[in-house]
Structures are given as C-alpha cells and as structure tokens.
C-alpha cells in the first residue's frame, strides 16, 4: 500500500499507513526494519474490528532521512510518534501501542511520557534498555558495528549476513520475509546508520520506571530469542499489569517467523473473553484487556 505522509515538528516527512476502523493500534518497528515487518498482522486485526496504524521512523523505510546527526534523537522519535498518533487516533487521542525490539522500548518511553495516550502496550521481543554501563557499552558497540556494515556493504550485504536474522527472521524464503527484506533493501544507508548511532545505540533504560506504567501490557517473546528471553521476564515481572507469552519455534522476529501464533496472542490480549456460564470457572495466567478499555 502506498504510504501517506505525516509532517514532524521539524519538517521531516514520516511514512504512515492506516487500515480499518475501530480502536487504533500503532505499530512501531525495530531498528533497521520497516513497517512491512507487521504486514501479516494487519488483515486479521482489521477483521477483528481494529484500526491498524503503521509507520517508518525517520531514516527508515519511506520516511525522510535527514543528513544531519542532530536530526536524530530519542526525544525526536517520541515526538514523531506523538505526531503519528495525532494523525491516526485524533489530536490528543489514545491507542494501543505495539512495538517490536527498539519499537517496544520506544513505546515504553512514550507510555511514561504520555500515559494518557496509551490504552495498552504490546511489547514484542524487546526489553527495557540497559542499566548496567558495561551492557550499554556493548549494545552501543553492536549498533556501531551494524552501522559500519551498512556503510561498507550496503543493505544487500546486511541482508546476506547472519545479522539479518534479527531483521527478517530465520525463514527468509517465506513470502512475508521476502517482502520485509525488499523494503529493508530500499532504505537509505545514511539514515539508518545515523539512527543507530544517535538513537538506538544511545537509548536510555527505563527499567527503574516500569512500575509507573499502569497500562495493561502484553510481553511477547520467541522461545528461541535468547537475547531477549531474560529481558521479557524482567518486563513481565516489573510491569504492574502484564501478561507474558512465549511463542514456540520462534527467534527474534516473531511477527514473520510465527505470524499466526503472534496474531492470535495479540487478539487473545485485545479481545475480552466471553463471559463464563454459571457452571464454568475460568482461570487465566497474566493480565489482558477488558471490555472497558475501548469505551
């Protein structure tokens, strides 16, 4: 689908899409990826009565990619997210925020910054950032390495590397993964590299603030996403109203590796269960939404 454009507060044009009518869900992608990574979830969520909003960060996908380093910061990304939310949910409106990898961390920071605009969180293969200085330094070195690979070898080289497993998943022959890889390959190297160095690599931790987030939260992770299994446990333990779901036979990019299982987990969280009969006793582990969430 051809993207529309939302103009950020500094004039950068952000690529956006909207599908369906109903309570809005805003999906935010991972570093190096695009909104195409959520394509398998769009139609089922629309069919279930939701309005699905997709966007590309500045420097990513079909959004503008400024040359200047100062155009990229975490504060600016959160401001961009607010602009996209104004466009898709109405000025000052609220939505369910869904974020994959870096997108989950950005969604957490937004929920702390503007809690009234967050009806719920769906956190996919993500974590609260690194509080330990050594761990933060290792993460920053990894993002620098990714930026350097992009500058030296381009996106074709990146997609041919092992690192692509964290962007398009391990089943690269699947149609959704092929489409996601094609969208990644069309990006501009300088924009993604700047984003990595100025935003993703420097992203602050919010682990000590998680208890302040009152929004119902789904914490979802692939059973084989070894880099984020512990981070998901931390999120589920520290968020006051969290449901923790582990997707079998999935690595980091659960939306592409196990799209049906992920979509079902999202729907199970979003849609209230039917009331039990008098003879039934329903016991559920974790926290989901109730029908009042979207009133």
Order of alpha helices (4+ residues) and beta strands (2+ residues): beta-beta-beta-alpha-beta-alpha-beta-alpha-beta-alpha-alpha-alpha-alpha-beta-alpha-beta-alpha-alpha
